[in-house]
Amino acid sequence: MRWWIYKCNNEDRPYQVEHGDWADFFDIGTVTSWGSTEWVPPLEQLTSGDMVIAYQTERNELVGLAKVDRLRRRGQYLDLYLEPLERIGVKIRPLKKADSRIAAIPALQRGPVKTVYDLSAGDAIALLRAAKSTVAEELISTHSRHEQRPPVLTFPDPEKRKRIEKAAIQAAKQWLQRQNYMFIKDRQQDNCGYDLLAKHCRSGKELHVEVKGTGEATKHFYMSRNEFRYMDAPQWRLIMVCDALDKPQVTMFTARQARRAFNIDPFAWVGTAKPGT
């Protein structure tokens, strides 16, 4: 589960590709289509079960909390369907003034106008608690329990691991093709720090994609030192494929998003003899 701040503005300014009011969404009170990659391509990063904090910018209001129900394909686009969980109705500015952590949240800073911003679980908890959200308390308690009990990562048997890796690569290639990335080259055997080279068929934008797959719904992965070092390349992306052998669920991360979404820690150390010893 990931957290997002999703901004809306109802003033129909020249720079906006669409406009709307979160109050209308929460008035409907049921699962509703609210946004599309036709107008906001970054919405493709959201997945079922993600949490969305609804922010109405012209009123400086945290309107409420919603959950991603699904993304439904419509031709080449994905339409986002959200489930309203709670209407909050709290002004953001006083929360920023009262709490330096909230004031430092990237989505609440001045800068280039965007629509969706990824948010760490810790920042989301701080913001929702300050806004006195009630529905979110259960989610917060669940998060706290998970933080106290880190998941136990296990290695599947070698044969199953190969099948997971193969299925994950195939799912990643298909996902990239749906996003109009073509000319895909497999670089798994080149020891270059990533698995797939992809180029957008219209813009020519190039991505260097590291693919990680699991056989279950939990997002976790292992990285080699070479892969870890390559994360800082600007073209680097992580494609995480969960449940790769059954119903692959694909999510793509930039390096910044990956570091916010995952604890990336050393798993082992190796000792090698120094020259002359």
TIKOLPA-901977 format. One record per residue (C-alpha): residue number from 1; x, y, z negated. Coordinates in nm, 2 decimals. Layout:
<pts>
[NUM,[X,Y,Z]]
...
</pts>
This chain:
<pts>
[1,[0.00,0.00,0.00]]
[2,[0.13,0.34,0.09]]
[3,[0.02,0.69,-0.01]]
[4,[-0.05,0.98,0.23]]
[5,[-0.17,1.34,0.21]]
[6,[-0.40,1.41,0.50]]
[7,[-0.46,1.79,0.57]]
[8,[-0.77,1.93,0.74]]
[9,[-0.85,2.29,0.83]]
[10,[-1.19,2.41,0.95]]
[11,[-1.09,2.75,1.09]]
[12,[-1.02,2.62,1.45]]
[13,[-0.69,2.81,1.47]]
[14,[-0.50,2.83,1.81]]
[15,[-0.23,2.59,1.70]]
[16,[-0.48,2.32,1.59]]
[17,[-0.55,2.02,1.81]]
[18,[-0.87,1.95,1.61]]
[19,[-1.05,2.09,1.30]]
[20,[-1.28,1.96,1.03]]
[21,[-1.38,1.98,0.67]]
[22,[-1.32,1.71,0.42]]
[23,[-1.64,1.81,0.24]]
[24,[-1.84,1.67,0.54]]
[25,[-1.66,1.34,0.51]]
[26,[-1.73,1.30,0.14]]
[27,[-2.09,1.41,0.19]]
[28,[-2.14,1.12,0.42]]
[29,[-2.03,0.89,0.14]]
[30,[-1.95,0.57,0.34]]
[31,[-1.68,0.43,0.57]]
[32,[-1.65,0.69,0.86]]
[33,[-1.42,0.75,1.15]]
[34,[-1.20,1.05,1.05]]
[35,[-0.93,1.12,1.30]]
[36,[-0.77,0.96,1.60]]
[37,[-0.42,0.91,1.75]]
[38,[-0.57,1.09,2.06]]
[39,[-0.52,1.41,1.87]]
[40,[-0.29,1.32,1.58]]
[41,[-0.04,1.04,1.70]]
[42,[0.12,1.00,1.35]]
[43,[-0.21,0.85,1.22]]
[44,[-0.08,0.52,1.38]]
[45,[0.15,0.49,1.08]]
[46,[-0.15,0.43,0.84]]
[47,[-0.26,0.07,0.77]]
[48,[-0.56,-0.09,0.60]]
[49,[-0.55,-0.05,0.22]]
[50,[-0.34,0.27,0.23]]
[51,[-0.45,0.56,0.00]]
[52,[-0.53,0.90,0.14]]
[53,[-0.54,1.22,-0.06]]
[54,[-0.77,1.46,0.12]]
[55,[-0.64,1.82,0.13]]
[56,[-0.84,2.11,0.28]]
[57,[-0.58,2.38,0.35]]
[58,[-0.79,2.69,0.41]]
[59,[-0.95,2.64,0.06]]
[60,[-0.63,2.51,-0.10]]
[61,[-0.83,2.22,-0.23]]
[62,[-0.76,1.86,-0.31]]
[63,[-1.10,1.75,-0.20]]
[64,[-1.08,1.38,-0.29]]
[65,[-0.94,1.03,-0.26]]
[66,[-1.00,0.79,0.03]]
[67,[-0.88,0.45,0.14]]
[68,[-0.79,0.33,0.49]]
[69,[-1.06,0.08,0.59]]
[70,[-0.92,0.01,0.94]]
[71,[-0.78,0.15,1.26]]
[72,[-0.99,0.05,1.56]]
[73,[-0.85,0.05,1.91]]
[74,[-1.02,0.27,2.17]]
[75,[-0.84,0.23,2.50]]
[76,[-0.49,0.36,2.44]]
[77,[-0.59,0.53,2.11]]
[78,[-0.65,0.42,1.76]]
[79,[-0.95,0.57,1.56]]
[80,[-0.90,0.59,1.18]]
[81,[-1.18,0.47,0.95]]
[82,[-1.17,0.58,0.59]]
[83,[-1.37,0.48,0.28]]
[84,[-1.44,0.76,0.04]]
[85,[-1.34,0.66,-0.32]]
[86,[-1.38,0.98,-0.52]]
[87,[-1.46,1.35,-0.47]]
[88,[-1.23,1.56,-0.69]]
[89,[-1.25,1.93,-0.58]]
[90,[-0.94,2.08,-0.75]]
[91,[-0.73,2.37,-0.63]]
[92,[-0.37,2.27,-0.55]]
[93,[-0.20,2.60,-0.63]]
[94,[-0.25,2.59,-1.01]]
[95,[-0.13,2.23,-1.02]]
[96,[0.19,2.34,-0.84]]
[97,[0.24,2.62,-1.08]]
[98,[0.19,2.40,-1.38]]
[99,[0.42,2.11,-1.27]]
[100,[0.75,2.14,-1.09]]
[101,[0.73,1.78,-0.96]]
[102,[0.40,1.86,-0.79]]
[103,[0.54,2.19,-0.65]]
[104,[0.83,1.99,-0.50]]
[105,[0.61,1.75,-0.30]]
[106,[0.71,1.80,0.07]]
[107,[0.35,1.80,0.19]]
[108,[0.28,2.10,-0.03]]
[109,[0.57,2.31,0.09]]
[110,[0.57,2.58,0.35]]
[111,[0.70,2.47,0.69]]
[112,[0.59,2.34,1.03]]
[113,[0.23,2.25,1.04]]
[114,[0.16,1.88,1.02]]
[115,[-0.15,1.67,0.95]]
[116,[-0.03,1.36,0.77]]
[117,[0.25,1.33,0.52]]
[118,[0.38,1.02,0.35]]
[119,[0.39,1.04,-0.03]]
[120,[0.58,0.84,-0.29]]
[121,[0.37,0.64,-0.54]]
[122,[0.52,0.84,-0.82]]
[123,[0.43,1.18,-0.66]]
[124,[0.08,1.05,-0.58]]
[125,[0.03,0.94,-0.95]]
[126,[0.16,1.28,-1.08]]
[127,[-0.07,1.47,-0.84]]
[128,[-0.38,1.26,-0.91]]
[129,[-0.33,1.27,-1.29]]
[130,[-0.29,1.65,-1.28]]
[131,[-0.62,1.67,-1.07]]
[132,[-0.79,1.45,-1.34]]
[133,[-0.89,1.18,-1.09]]
[134,[-1.09,0.91,-1.26]]
[135,[-1.11,0.64,-0.99]]
[136,[-0.74,0.66,-0.94]]
[137,[-0.66,0.55,-1.29]]
[138,[-0.72,0.18,-1.20]]
[139,[-0.49,0.22,-0.91]]
[140,[-0.23,0.39,-1.13]]
[141,[-0.25,0.11,-1.39]]
[142,[-0.20,-0.15,-1.11]]
[143,[0.10,0.04,-0.98]]
[144,[0.25,0.06,-1.33]]
[145,[0.21,-0.32,-1.39]]
[146,[0.39,-0.38,-1.06]]
[147,[0.67,-0.14,-1.15]]
[148,[0.72,-0.33,-1.48]]
[149,[0.73,-0.67,-1.31]]
[150,[0.94,-0.66,-0.99]]
[151,[0.84,-0.92,-0.73]]
[152,[1.05,-1.23,-0.71]]
[153,[1.19,-1.26,-0.36]]
[154,[1.23,-1.61,-0.22]]
[155,[1.41,-1.75,0.08]]
[156,[1.19,-1.97,0.31]]
[157,[1.36,-2.29,0.44]]
[158,[1.59,-2.22,0.74]]
[159,[1.35,-2.36,1.00]]
[160,[1.06,-2.15,0.87]]
[161,[1.28,-1.84,0.85]]
[162,[1.37,-1.88,1.22]]
[163,[1.00,-1.91,1.31]]
[164,[0.92,-1.60,1.11]]
[165,[1.20,-1.40,1.27]]
[166,[1.09,-1.50,1.62]]
[167,[0.73,-1.42,1.55]]
[168,[0.82,-1.08,1.40]]
[169,[1.03,-0.99,1.70]]
[170,[0.74,-1.08,1.93]]
[171,[0.49,-0.88,1.73]]
[172,[0.73,-0.58,1.73]]
[173,[0.77,-0.59,2.10]]
[174,[0.40,-0.61,2.16]]
[175,[0.34,-0.32,1.92]]
[176,[0.60,-0.10,2.09]]
[177,[0.45,-0.17,2.43]]
[178,[0.11,-0.06,2.30]]
[179,[0.27,0.26,2.19]]
[180,[0.39,0.31,2.55]]
[181,[0.75,0.21,2.47]]
[182,[0.89,0.01,2.77]]
[183,[1.23,-0.10,2.89]]
[184,[1.28,-0.30,2.57]]
[185,[1.62,-0.47,2.54]]
[186,[1.69,-0.74,2.28]]
[187,[2.02,-0.66,2.10]]
[188,[2.00,-0.92,1.82]]
[189,[2.32,-1.09,1.93]]
[190,[2.52,-0.76,1.98]]
[191,[2.59,-0.70,1.61]]
[192,[2.51,-0.33,1.66]]
[193,[2.30,-0.27,1.35]]
[194,[1.96,-0.30,1.50]]
[195,[1.75,-0.56,1.70]]
[196,[1.56,-0.38,1.98]]
[197,[1.63,-0.09,2.21]]
[198,[1.31,0.08,2.33]]
[199,[1.25,0.38,2.55]]
[200,[0.92,0.57,2.58]]
[201,[0.79,0.54,2.93]]
[202,[0.68,0.90,2.95]]
[203,[0.90,1.11,2.72]]
[204,[1.21,0.89,2.76]]
[205,[1.26,0.90,2.38]]
[206,[1.48,0.62,2.27]]
[207,[1.44,0.41,1.95]]
[208,[1.68,0.17,1.79]]
[209,[1.45,-0.07,1.60]]
[210,[1.54,-0.30,1.31]]
[211,[1.27,-0.57,1.28]]
[212,[1.20,-0.74,0.95]]
[213,[0.93,-1.01,0.91]]
[214,[0.77,-1.20,0.62]]
[215,[0.54,-1.50,0.60]]
[216,[0.31,-1.33,0.36]]
[217,[0.14,-0.99,0.30]]
[218,[0.41,-0.85,0.07]]
[219,[0.65,-0.60,0.23]]
[220,[1.01,-0.69,0.15]]
[221,[1.32,-0.76,0.34]]
[222,[1.70,-0.82,0.33]]
[223,[1.96,-0.61,0.51]]
[224,[2.32,-0.68,0.61]]
[225,[2.58,-0.42,0.54]]
[226,[2.60,-0.34,0.91]]
[227,[2.22,-0.28,0.92]]
[228,[2.22,-0.06,0.61]]
[229,[2.50,0.16,0.75]]
[230,[2.31,0.21,1.08]]
[231,[2.00,0.34,0.90]]
[232,[2.12,0.70,0.92]]
[233,[2.12,0.70,1.30]]
[234,[1.85,0.95,1.42]]
[235,[1.70,0.69,1.66]]
[236,[1.68,0.42,1.39]]
[237,[1.34,0.28,1.30]]
[238,[1.23,-0.01,1.08]]
[239,[0.94,-0.22,1.20]]
[240,[0.80,-0.43,0.92]]
[241,[0.59,-0.73,1.02]]
[242,[0.40,-0.90,0.74]]
[243,[0.21,-1.23,0.77]]
[244,[0.41,-1.28,1.09]]
[245,[0.31,-1.64,1.15]]
[246,[-0.07,-1.59,1.10]]
[247,[-0.21,-1.24,1.15]]
[248,[0.09,-1.01,1.20]]
[249,[0.05,-0.66,1.04]]
[250,[0.30,-0.41,1.19]]
[251,[0.42,-0.09,1.02]]
[252,[0.69,0.14,1.15]]
[253,[0.91,0.35,0.92]]
[254,[1.17,0.62,0.98]]
[255,[1.48,0.60,0.76]]
[256,[1.33,0.86,0.52]]
[257,[1.00,0.68,0.50]]
[258,[1.17,0.35,0.44]]
[259,[1.37,0.49,0.15]]
[260,[1.06,0.64,0.00]]
[261,[0.85,0.32,0.05]]
[262,[1.11,0.06,-0.06]]
[263,[1.37,0.02,-0.34]]
[264,[1.68,-0.06,-0.13]]
[265,[1.93,-0.21,-0.38]]
[266,[2.24,-0.42,-0.35]]
[267,[2.15,-0.79,-0.36]]
[268,[2.51,-0.94,-0.39]]
[269,[2.87,-0.83,-0.40]]
[270,[3.17,-1.00,-0.24]]
[271,[3.52,-1.01,-0.36]]
[272,[3.80,-1.03,-0.11]]
[273,[4.18,-1.04,-0.19]]
[274,[4.37,-0.72,-0.13]]
[275,[4.69,-0.72,0.07]]
[276,[4.98,-0.86,-0.13]]
[277,[4.77,-1.04,-0.39]]
</pts>
